[in-house]
Every structure is written in C-alpha cells, then in structure tokens.
Amino acid sequence: MPGNAALAALASQVQPPSAQLYTNVYNWYYYLGIASGIITFALIGYILIRYRERPGHSISVEKARETRESWRGPLVTFALMGVVLVAVGAQTFMALPTYENPPNNAGTLNVHVTAQQFFFSFAYPNNKSSDVLVVPVNTEIVLNVTSRDVNHQFGIPDFRVKTDAIPGRYNVVWIQPNSIGNYTIQCFELCGVGHATMITTLAVVSEPTFSSWYNSTGAA
C-alpha cells in the first residue's frame, strides 16, 4: 500500500541505528509468535479430528494409554519452545549492548531530561533550558532521563525509544536523527489527571540553526 510505503520511508529517515535493532527483535517475536500460534491451533485441530468419537469406532484401553504415555508430543512441544526462546533470546542479547552503551564521541550532545506533572524540560551542557527538545540533524543525542515528582515514561515513537523517568535515578536513551522535522515526545505512563496532555516536541534542525539557538540567551 502506498501509505505503508510512505510510513516505512519516513521511519527509515528518522530512526537511529538502535531503532533497526529494535525492529529486528520485534519482528522475531512477531513472526515466531504467529508461527507458534499456527502450529498450536493446527495441532489442536488434528487431535480433535484424529481422536474424535465416531459411530462404530472405538479406541482400546491399551491404545488410549499408549497415546497418553507417548513421549513424542511433549518432545516436539519442548523442542519448538526451545527454538522460539533461543531465537528471540539471541536477538535480544545482541541488541542490548547498543541500548546499554550509548555513544560517547566528541560530537555527541548530552541533554538532561526532567519529567514532572505534566511536562518535560530539557537542560543542555551550556545550562540552556527548554520545554522543547531542539537538536541538530546528523548528530548523536544522548538523553539522561529522570523525574522530579512521580514516575513517568519518556518516549519518542518515531525513533523507537522509550524509558522510565524515575525520581532520583537517571535512565539513558539515545537517538541519531538524520532528517529535519518535528516529532512527538510524550509520556507513556499514567502519572495523574494531566497525563494525556504531557506531550512536547522534538525539533530536529540544521547545524547553523541549532548553533544560533544554542548560543542565544534565555530559555526557549
């Protein structure tokens, strides 16, 4: 569908490298979940048909006991479960280092994110603060997220990142936007009556625009 193709193209423009890992892990869970469901319902259907009660047809006590005591069914079940767990577990552990070890290069921009009822505030290395997350394009952005009051959850859907905002603790996520534009930031954890309004903007701008904004006086 053209709409889906356009969304996929947009996603590829805004997602950082870590987002592709997230997509890979999600796809493993998604497709293996579908396959497991198909196999499970197919097996149920086979048993219902194969062992249904039919006129003039009965199963001997010995045959019934043999069927119940057969090791083949449990063995196949455990084998399939093992394949699923190993596959998704391997993908998950392969993705974890990227999420748990954010970049720390010379050009990386670190921003402190503070959540509170019912808005986010962003503090930059030069002590500039803003209620909008303004970042330069083609730059690694490391976000150190905490909360000033209750538990919140900071998320940027277009970049496939989300983390808890907890008082007294910092959780780190990172993005690398390569497309200028505005993207939605919102809280994903019920944090009070104003939770639905806890939305702000990630503004990805050009390097000159960001430099001018970053070095200007006053909060944005």
N, C-alpha and C positions, 0 to 999 in steps of 0.2 A: 504494500500500500504506500502511496506517495507520502502520506502523513507520517507513517512509521519510519520511512527512509529519511525524511527531513529531521525527525527527532534523533535518529541514530547519528546523522551527520553532525547535528548540534552537540550531541553528547561527546562525540569524538573530538570536537573542537575545545570543549571546556574542561574535560576530565584530566586530572594529573595522572602520572604513571600508576599511582596506587589504585586509582579507580578501575583500571583494567584488571588488576589482580582481584579486586572485589567482584567484578563481573564474572571472572573465571570461576571463582569459588561459588558464587551464586548459581551459575549455570550447572556446575557439578551437582549441587544439592537439588536443583530443579529437575534436571533430566533423570538423575538417578532416582529421585522420588517418584517421578512419573513411571519409570521402568519398574520400580518395586511395586507400585500400585497395580500396574497391568499384570505383573506376574502373580500377585496375591489374588486378584479377582479371577484371573484365569484358572488358578489352582482351585479356588472355591467352586467355580463353575464346573470344572472337571469332576471334582468329588461329588457334587450334587447330582450330576448326570450319571457318573460311573457307578455310584453306590445307592442310587435311588431305589425305592421299593417298587417292584413291578409284579404284576399278576403272574403266577406260575414260576417265579424266580426267587429263590431264597439263597442266602449265604450261610454256609455251615458255621457252626461254632468255632471249629478249627480255623477256617478261613478268616473269620472275623478277628480271632485272636492274633493270627499271623499278620493281618493288616495293621492292627493296633501296635504290635510289637516291632514292626518293621523299622529299621534304622535309616532307611533311605530318605524318607520325608524330612525328619529333623536334620539329617546331614546336609541336604540340599538347602534347607532354610538357613542353617548356620553359615553355610558357605556363601550364600547370597548376602547375608547380613555382614559377613566379614569383608566381602568385596566392596560393599557400599561404604562401610566405616573406614576402611583403609584408603579408598579413593578420595572421599571428602576430607578425611583427616590429613592426608598428604598435601592436598591443595591448601588447606587451612594453615598448616605449619609452614608451607612455602611462602605464604603471603604475610605471615606475622612479622618477619624482620623488617619488611618495608614500612609497615604501620608503626612498629615499635621503635624504629630508628630513623627519625626524621632527618632530613638533610641539614648539614651544618657547614655550608660553604661560605665563601667570602661575600657572595651576593645575596645570601638568604636573608629575608626580612622576618624578624620575630615580632609578633604582636600579642599583647596580653588581652585576653577576652574575659570580661567580667559580666556575669548574668545576675540580674536581680529583678524582682517583680516590678514591672513587666517589660523589661527592655534589656538590650545588650549595650555595653560600652567597650571601646577599643582603645588601648593605650600603646603608643609607639615608642621606639627607643629614644627619641628626642623629647619625650614627655608630652607630645601632642596627643590629644584625646579626641574621640569622635563617636557619634552614635551610629555611624555608617562605616563599614569596613572598606576602606579605599586602599587598593593595592595596584602595583604596576604589572603590566602584562609581561609574560615570559619570565617570571621570577618565582623562585620557590618561597612560599609563605608558610611559616611555622606558627601555629596558633596555640597559645598556652591558655587553657580554659579553666576558669574557676567560678565560684558563685559567692555572692555577698549575703544571701539570706537562706533560701530553701534550695532543694535540689532542682536543677533544671537539666535540659539536654540541648546542647548546641548542635545544629545540623545545617548543612548546605546540600540540598538534594541533588543539584546539578553536578556536584563534584563527588558525590557518593561518600561524604564524610559525615560522621556524627560521633559525639562523645558526651559523656555526662559532665555537667557543671556542678561541682560539689563544694560546699563551704570548707575552706581550709586545705584544699587539695587542688593540684594542677593536673589536668589531663591534656595530652598533646595530640593534635592532628595537623596534617599539612596538605597544602594544595599547590598546584603549579598551573595557574590559568594561562592559556595561550590564545585567548580570544577576548577582545574588548567588549564589554557589555555589563549589564546589571543582572544579578542573580539573587534569589531569595535566600535569606537566612531566617530560621525560625526555631522556636523551642518545641521539642518533641515529647516533653514530659509534663503531665498535668501539674501545674505549680500554683494554682489559685484561680480566682474568678476571672483574671485578665489574661489567662494563658493563651487564648485564641488570638489576642492582639499582640503577642510577643513576637513580632516579625520586624526584620530590618533588611538592609540591602548590602550585598557585596558588590562594590563598584570597581570593575577592572578597567583601568585607564592606561593611556600611553605613558612611557617613561617621562617625557617632558611635563605632561600634565600632573603626574604624581609628584615629581620633584618640586614643581611650583606649589602644589597643595601642601606637601610635607614641610616645606621650608617657610610657609606663610605663618603668621602669628594667629593665635586664638584657636579655639576648638571648632571643629566642623559640625 
